[in-house]
Every structure is written in structure tokens, then in C-alpha cells.
Amino acid sequence: MTLQPFGAAALNLPMVGEAGSRARLETPAAVLDLEIFERNIATLAQTCKRAGIGFRPHAKSHKCAEIARRQMAAGASGICCAKPGELLALFEGGANDLMLSAPIASPAKIDALARAAAKGARIGVVVDRLDLVAAYAAAAARHATRFDVFVDLDTGLKRSGVANAQEAVALARAVTCEANLRYVGVQAYQGKVQHIDDFAARRAANAEASRTLRDMLTVLEQAGLKPGIVSGGGTGSHLLDCEEKVLTEVQPGSYVFMDEAYNSVDVYGRGGPEFGPALRVAVTVVGHSSAGFAITDGGSKSFALDGPAPRVFLGTELVGRIEWCGDEFGRVLPEAGRSTLAIGTVVECTVPHCDPTTNLHDFLHVVSGDSLVALWRVEARGRAD
């Protein structure tokens, strides 16, 4: 079902295709720079292709079916989702090769996933306990369908997964005994590695996690349960994973958008983040404070706050940083020598953390050059269930 734009997106819809419309957007508006976005998509795909490993991008960063389709077109082996609600929303939006990358405990949600699989979705799930294997098997049998199953391994994150190789063997063996489950591999997410800024330090941390994973894979193979897919990693570690080749596929998410939290991470060991800041939030100067600062119409209801302060751009020029002054408002701290921005000026701000920022917006305003060219719905916006 197509959702008609509303709010600022509805006001901006008539400007699609108009020259100069980027600077006239009604705000707050999540803005996606199409050229930077496409370069990010291509960079990751090319890196993985050269290394001979796959990529299964994580939709928790974008929550958008159109982006999932473009990732698949670039060669992705599927799309990861963090929550069942996110997965189901993307399936309803037209994506149909989806993996739930975390274990769950709700019989109702497991049943909903099985119903989606029965309707044609190819759904992968992760398991870290025997009762979850049984629950997925029962739901799949009830709806005459099948789940692809990954055994979840803990290589140091201490969030989910089994840290004992024999437990992994028991889970994999249990999956193979169920007619409505297909044992396809394992997942091992090294989350603590992703945001280590220094390349050498990140390489060392990733290598340690990979050694733990390699030992567990050896035990699985000795038990006759060698995984066909070894999935994990993320934006910060994907190059290292491509070099180490312990994983057969990586799960980067933030690379499509990027944010201030990743801006300091030397992703490729060349002194920078490598991927460009494709996602920004456009805000309008709505007033001047008594102290002379420009006040914008975007606060914590438009930006996630868990990250460094956004940079503020007028066109391509850096004009300041945002300081929060309420749920609905921001204060521009100007660059040295910059005068106060005029009331009515539309500026674009980088985002502190892309995943929860996207979750605050129903539509992405896709821009190319100085023009608004499309509106993409964020189908899984708010689906933290």
C-alpha cells in the first residue's frame, strides 16, 4: 500500500523535479543526497566483490524498502533487520529476502514471521537456545513454510548468541532435525569493533574476535556441521573482514548514510571514513535568540542526540554546529567570522547517529544537485517491535 505524503513531505511533493527546490524545502526534512548515497552503495559492493565475499546490509539504518531494493540490485545476498516489525514492514513494502538478526521470545511475532514466509518472503532467523529452535519449527510447520536458520555465536559482544562451541553444535544439530527449518550458517556480530577510530587498533580488536569465531567454526566443522554462511561484521569492520575472510558475508548498515559518530572512524586506513554523509536533516532558521544566535526548527524530535553535534551547511559551506535548545529547536553556533543566518534560511545538518535519526522521519527527501527528485517512504519508521 502506497502511503500518501503528509506534513512537510506533502508540502514538498509539488517541488519534485524543480530546479533549486533543495534550498526551498519545508522543514524539518530528512534529506538524502542521491549521488553520495549511490557512491556509498557502489563502494561497499566493489570492496566485497574484490574480496570475494558477500554482503547482507542491515536495514536498521534506513528502514526503507526502496533502499533495500537498491542494495539487492547492487549484489546484496539479502537484507538484515533488527526487529520483527521492521522486517514485516519491509516485506509489505516489497522486500522479500530478509533476515532477522536477533533472537526473540514472542510466540505471536514468531507466528507473524511464519505467515509472511508462507506469503512468499524468504526469511532467515537466528537462534541461541533450543526452545527458540522448537518455536520456529512449530510455527513454520503450522503455516506449511520454512525458515532459514543461523546459529547465533557470541565472539565478545555479550549481547546474544552462544559463546560455547558445543552449545553451537547442539543448536545446529537441533535445526537439522526439523523438517521446516534449514540450517544455513552462523552469525557472529563484532559490535564493539565498529567504532574504534584508529585503524590499527580496530584491526587488532577485529582479529581477536575472528580468532574466537575461527575456533568455534572448527568445532562445528568437526561435528559435520560446517556452516554454509558465516555472517557478521559492520560498516567499521567490513574491510578487515574482507581481508581476514573468516566471514563469508558482512552486515554493514550505516555505510549508506553515515553520521558524525562514524566521521572519526578511519574505515579503510586512509585517514577518513571513506563513505560520504548522504543523510542530512534540513531545518529552517525560524528566529534569533536574545543572544543573537540563529534558532532552527529542528530539535530532538528531528535528530537523534546520541552522537557528536551536527555540522550545519549552507549549500556546500560549513557555517556552524547545532546546539540543542529543546525538543523542537536547535541553536546554530556559527563558525568563526560567520554572521547570524537570516530568518527563513534553509540549512542542512549532518546527523549524530543515522539509525535513530531515520526512525524519526516518515519520508526521505531525495535530492540530486540543487533539486528535490523523489520522496521515499521509510516504511519501517517507528517499528521498534
Order of alpha helices (4+ residues) and beta strands (2+ residues): alpha-beta-alpha-beta-alpha-beta-alpha-beta-alpha-beta-alpha-beta-alpha-beta-alpha-beta-alpha-beta-alpha-beta-beta-beta-beta-beta-beta-alpha-beta-beta
